[in-house]
Amino acid sequence: MRTLIRSLAVTLSLAVCCTAFGAGGGSMPMPTPSDENIRSRSPELQARMLYNNGVRAVEKGDDLLAEAARQTDEKKKEKLRAKAEQSFNIAMAKFVKSLEVQPGMYEAWNYVGYSQRKLGHYQDALTAYDKTLSLKPGYPQAIEYRGHAYLGLDRLSEAKEAYLTLFSGNRKLAATLLTAMQEWVGAHRSNAAGVDGAMLESFASWVNERSTIAGQTVGLTREGAASAWH
């Protein structure tokens, strides 16, 4: 585990060597202390504070990507994407530091995967998600996030498995992954990007079938049953 953390730290230092870091954003219950103040706390609190700082940076990166998606001006879009990348690199630095203190913190491993995926490093993201699930088997957020990474690598059979696992245990996260699958189909129909046409249409058919099944069985879930009474 220590070897993997050291590898992450080296990779991160190479990725950000030419990046000017700014302050992380977002709102969380805990304050944002300096690294010097964090080091004066207990190891458990150090790890948690670093983790929370990383989450703030992730939230800022997500907000910037959402803002970029709404832009029509390409220069503004690219500027916002660059700022988002900076935020995800900041987040990675915080999560890696938290793991140096508490290597078994599965939430931080999960967010390492999330940050790597947002930076387009899908294979590295999978490594982090696998580590998360080795520490916390069945952790639904890691299963969902790993499903997104599989989509990024066009590993469709594994993305399907992730969805089916979530569908049996966490319909809300399954629905989020299904939406990403629908978006993947739409994007690859516009630009196949090397994906075989027959494979694309087979996957599209599967996604449509799963969407129908989800709609037909929504009343069988606790959430669906509750909404039916309103």
N, C-alpha and C positions, 0 to 999 in steps of 0.2 A: 504494500500500500504506500509506504514511504517513497519507494522508487517512482510510482506513478505520480505522486504529488510533486516530486522533484522535477519529473519530466514536464508536468504542467507548468511549473514555475519557469523553466527554461524556455518552453514554447511561448509563454506569455511575454517574457522579457524580449524575445525576438520580435514578437508581433507588435509591441508597443514602443520599440526603441525610437521610432520617429514620430510618435504621437504625443501631442501636448495635452496632458490631462486637465480637465476642469473638475468642478465640484459635482457630485452626484445629486440627483433630484428626487422628487417623490415625497410622500408623506408616510411615516411609520410612527408607532407609538414611542419608540425610544429616540433620544437625541442623537446627533451626529458628532461624536467626539473625535478629537485628533488621534492619530495612530499612537502618539506618545501617551495620551491618556488611556487608551485602550490597553496598552502594555502594562499599566499599573493595576489592572483588574485580575481576577481569578481566571485560569485558563478557560473555564466554561463560559464565563461572561465575556471574555475576549472573543471567543469564537462566535458567540451569539451576536455581539455588537458588530463584528466584521461582516457576519452574514446579513444582518439587517441593512448595513450600508450597501452591500452588494445588491440586495433586493431593490433598494431605492434606485440604484443605477440602472438595473434591469427595467424598472417601471419607466424611468426617463427614456431609455432607449426605445421601449415599446411605444411610448407616446410620440416620439420623434418619427418613428416609422409610420405610425398612423397618420401623422400630419403630412409626411412625404407622400403618402398614397392619395391624399386629397388634393395635392398640388397639380396644376396643369403646366406650370413653367418648369422645364427640365433642369435648369440651373438651380432653382430653389429646391427641387426634388433631390438632386444630387448632394446639395449642401446639407440638407436635413439627414439624408442617409449617412453622410460622413460623420455627422454629429452623433447619430445613433450608434454607429460602429465604435466611436470613441467611448460612449457610455457602456457598451457591452464589454469593451476591453477593461474599463474601470471596474465593472462588476466582476469580471474574471479575476482581477488582481485581489479583490476583497475576498472572494470565495476561496481562492488558493491560500491566502493567508489564514483564513478560518480553518482550513483543513490542515495546515501546518501545526495548528494548535490542537485541533480535535479531528484526527484523521477519519474517525468513524461517523462523522456528522453527515448522515445520508441526505438531508435537505440541501446541504451545500454541494454535494456531488451532483444532485439533480439539477441545481442551478448552474453548475459548471457546464453540464450538458446543454441546458437551455441557451446559455450565452454562446457556447461553441456553435450551436445550430444556427442562431441568429447571425453569427459571423460567417456562415456558410461552410463550417468545418464539420460536416455531417459524420464522418467516420470517428473523429475525436469525440463528438457528441455521443455517439453510440457507446464508446468506451466508458464515458462517464455515467450514462444511464445503466449500463450493465453493472458498474460498480455500485450505483444506488440500489439496484434490485438485489445485489448480493448482500447488502447490509440491511435492506428492508424489503424482503420478498413480497411481491404483490402490490407494491406501492403504486396506486393508480395514476398519480401524476407522472411518474416516470414511464409507465406503460404508454400513456397518451403521448408524452413528448417523444418517446422513442419511435412511436408510430409516425410522427411528423418527420423525424430524421430518416426513417425508411422511405417515406415518400420523396424526400430530397435526393435520395440515392436511387430512386426508381425500383426499390425492392418491394414490389407490390404484394407478393404473397405474405411477407412478414408484416407489412402494414395491415393486411386483412386480419392476420392472427391477432395483432394488437387490438384492432377494433372489436373482434369477437370476444376477446377477453374482457374488454371494458363493457361491452353490451350486456354481459352476464352479471356484472357487478357494479358498474357505475355508468348509468345511462347518460348523465349529463356530460361526462368527459367523452363518452362514446359519440355523442352528437357533435361535439366540437371536432373530433377527429374525422367524422363523416363529412362535415362541412369542408375540412381541408382536402379530403379526397375529391369532393365535387369540384373544388377550385383547381386541384391538380389536373383533373380531366379537362376542364375548360381551358386551362393554360396550354396543355399539350395538344389539344385540338387546334388551337391557334398556331402553335409552334411545337411540332412533334419532338424536337430536340433529341433525335436519335432513338426515340421510343418506337418500337414496332407497332404498325397500325392495328394489326389484329389483336395484339396484347392490350393496346389502349382501349379498343372497343369492348374487349372482354371484361376489362376492369370497369369500364363505364357501366356496362350491363350489371355487373355485380354491385356497384355502388347504388344504382337505381333500385335494384331489388332490396338491398339493405335499407334504403330510405323508405321504401314502401312498408317493409316489415316493421321498422321503427314507428312509423305513423300508425300502423294497425294495432300495435301492442302498447302504445303510450299509456292507455288507460289501465294497463296491468302493473305499472310502476307506482310507487308511493307518490311521486310527484304528479303523475298523470291523474291518479285517483283524486288527489286533493284539488287539482284544478277543475275537475269535472263537477265539483260541488259549487263552484262559483258561477 
